[in-house]
Amino acid sequence: MRSSKSRSRAKNNRNRPSGGNVVNRVFDSSGPEGKVRGTPQQIIDKYNQLARDAQLSNDRVAAENFQQHAEHYLRLLGEAQREIEARREEQERQNRERQAERDRERAERQEREAARQADLAEAPQPDVMDFNAEQAVPESGLVETPESQDATPAASEEKERKEKPVRRPRARKPKATPEETPADNGDTPEAAE
C-alpha cells in the first residue's frame, strides 16, 4: 500500500512542465474554486473570467487570488514561448550556416570545373586531317591504300557500282494448261495416262 506522502508528491509533479511543448500541454490547476483543466492559455482565460466575476460581486480577495493564478500560467506560457522562439532562431542560424556552406561548396565546384575547362582549352589539340584535299600529305605518317588512291569522281562511281548489287526481274513460271492440271478425283497426271 502506498503512503499518502508519495501520492501527494506524484500529484505535485504532474503540474510541472517536463520539457515538452508547454503551449499545447493540458494542465490541471487546483484553484480556489476547484479544478481548472486546459492549456495554459485556456487556464489564463478562465482565471481572468473568474477574477472579473469576483470583482463584479465585490469580492476583492477572490479577484486577487484568481489574478495571481492567471499570472502564474501567464509566466509559464511566456517562458515557453521564449524557449520556442530561441529554438526557432537557433534553427534558422544553423540553416543559414548550412546554406552558406552549400553555397561555398557550389562555388568551389564551379571554380574547379572552370579551371578544368580552361586546362582542356589550353592543352595541345590533335592535328585535324582534311580528307577532301587533292594531295595526300606524306608527313602524316599514314599508309597509302588503294582506296585512297582512287580519289577521282569516276573511280568513286565505279566503286559504288561494284558495291551496289544489280537487281534483275524474277522469271515467272508459265501457267499450267488444263491438260497438265491434275484431275479433281485425286489422280495424278501420271496415273491418268
ROTOR-456874 format. One line per 5 residues: their letters; for each residue x, y, z of C-alpha. Coordinates in steps of 0.02 Angstrom, whole numbers, plus 32768, in hexadecimal, padded with zeros to 4 digits. Example, Ala and Ser with C-alpha at 12.3 -4.5 7.8 and 13.67 -1.06 7.14 Angstrom:
<recs>
as) 8267 7F1F 8186  82AC 7FCB 8165
</recs>
This chain:
<recs>
mrssk) 8000 8000 8000  803F 80AD 7FD5  8057 8132 8055  7FFC 81D6 8045  80A1 8234 8037
srsra) 80D7 81DD 7F96  802B 81F8 7F4C  802E 82B2 7F70  80DD 82C3 7F27  80A7 826E 7E87
knnrn) 8012 82E1 7E7D  8080 837C 7E8F  80F7 8340 7E09  806B 8332 7D8A  8054 83EE 7D7B
rpsgg) 810A 8413 7D57  813E 841F 7CA1  81AB 838E 7C6C  8205 83E6 7BDE  817D 83BC 7B60
nvvnr) 8113 8435 7AFE  80CB 849E 7B8D  8063 850A 7B18  7FF2 8478 7AE5  8003 8410 7B83
vfdss) 7F67 83F5 7BED  7F78 8425 7CA5  7F0B 8402 7D3D  7F0A 849E 7DA8  7EC5 8493 7E58
gpegk) 7E83 8541 7E77  7E19 8589 7F03  7D77 855D 7EA8  7DAC 84AC 7E7B  7E0C 845E 7DED
vrgtp) 7E27 84B9 7D48  7E62 844C 7CB9  7EAA 8482 7C11  7F3F 84CC 7BB6  7F98 855F 7C09
qqiid) 7F39 85DB 7B9C  7E92 858B 7BC6  7EBB 858C 7C81  7EF1 8644 7C78  7E4D 8670 7C23
kynql) 7DE8 860F 7CA3  7E40 8660 7D3A  7E2E 870C 7CED  7D73 86EC 7CD6  7D65 86B1 7D8B
ardaq) 7DC5 874E 7DC5  7D4B 87BE 7D65  7CB7 8762 7DB1  7D01 8777 7E5F  7D1C 8832 7E42
lsndr) 7C67 8845 7E09  7C2F 87F2 7EAA  7CA2 8866 7F0F  7D12 87D7 7F4C  7DBE 8828 7F3C
vaaen) 7E1A 8799 7F94  7DD6 8714 7F1C  7DF7 8787 7E87  7EAD 879D 7EBD  7EBF 86E2 7ED8
fqqha) 7E7E 86BB 7E29  7EEF 873F 7DDC  7F87 86F2 7E32  7F59 8647 7DEF  7F45 8691 7D41
ehylr) 7FED 86EB 7D52  8043 8647 7D7F  8007 85F4 7CDE  802D 8693 7C7D  80E4 8689 7CB6
llgea) 80E8 85D0 7C8C  80A4 85F2 7BDE  811B 8686 7BC2  81B3 861F 7BF3  817D 8591 7B7F
qreie) 8166 860A 7AEF  8212 8657 7B0D  825F 85A9 7B09  8203 8581 7A68  823F 8626 7A1C
arree) 82F2 8603 7A53  82EB 8554 7A05  82A2 859B 7965  832C 861F 7959  83B0 859A 797A
qerqn) 8369 852E 78EF  8365 85C2 7878  841B 85E9 78A2  844C 8534 7882  83EA 8535 77DF
rerqa) 8443 85D5 77A8  84EC 8587 77D2  84C1 84E8 7772  8486 854E 76DD  8526 85B7 76E0
erdre) 858E 8517 76E5  852C 84D0 7651  8546 8573 75F2  8602 856E 7614  860C 84B9 75DA
raerq) 85A9 84E2 753C  861C 8577 7517  86B8 850B 7531  8670 8484 74C0  864C 8505 7439
ereaa) 86FB 854D 7448  8747 849E 7438  86DB 847B 73A0  870B 8521 7350  87C3 84FF 7373
rqadl) 87B3 8451 7327  875F 8499 728C  87E8 851D 727D  886E 8495 728C  881A 8432 7202
aeapq) 880F 84CC 7193  88C8 84F4 71AC  8901 8440 7192  894F 8419 70E8  88CA 83DF 7070
pdvmd) 88E3 834C 6FF8  88FF 8374 6F40  8862 8371 6ED6  8874 831C 6E2F  881B 835A 6D95
fnaeq) 87E6 82C1 6D31  879C 832A 6CA7  8846 8370 6C75  8886 8346 6BC6  8934 8315 6BFE
avpes) 895E 8299 6C86  89CF 82DF 6D0C  8A68 826F 6D15  8A99 82B3 6DC0  89FD 8270 6E15
glvet) 8A47 81C3 6E30  89AE 8170 6DE2  89C1 80DB 6D6F  8982 80EE 6CBC  88F7 8074 6C90
pesqd) 88A8 804D 6BE9  8806 80A1 6C22  885F 8144 6C45  88B0 8140 6B98  8805 8138 6B43
atpaa) 87D6 81E9 6B71  8792 8219 6AC5  86D4 8228 6AAC  86D5 81A3 6A24  872C 8129 6A97
seeke) 86B0 8149 6B23  861D 812B 6AAA  866E 8088 6A71  8685 8054 6B26  85CD 8079 6B4E
rkekp) 8595 8014 6AB7  85FD 7F80 6AEF  85BC 7F88 6B9F  8505 7F9D 6B6E  84B3 7EF8 6B3B
vrrpr) 8455 7EF7 6A97  839E 7EC7 6AA3  835B 7E58 6A1D  82A2 7E35 6A07  826A 7D88 6A3A
arkpk) 823E 7D0A 69B8  8187 7CD9 69C2  8149 7C29 69B4  80D5 7C09 6921  8021 7BE5 694C
atpee) 7FEE 7B31 6945  7F7B 7AFB 68B8  7EDD 7A97 68DD  7F26 79F4 689F  7FBC 7A09 6913
tpadn) 7F4D 7A2B 69AA  7F2A 7992 6A16  7E76 7958 6A1F  7E0B 797C 6AB6  7DED 78C4 6AD2
gdtpe) 7E93 78B3 6B28  7EEE 7867 6A93  7F99 78A5 6A68  7FC8 78CE 69B4  8030 7831 69A7
aae) 7F9F 77C5 69E0  7F29 7814 695F  7F96 77E0 68CD
</recs>
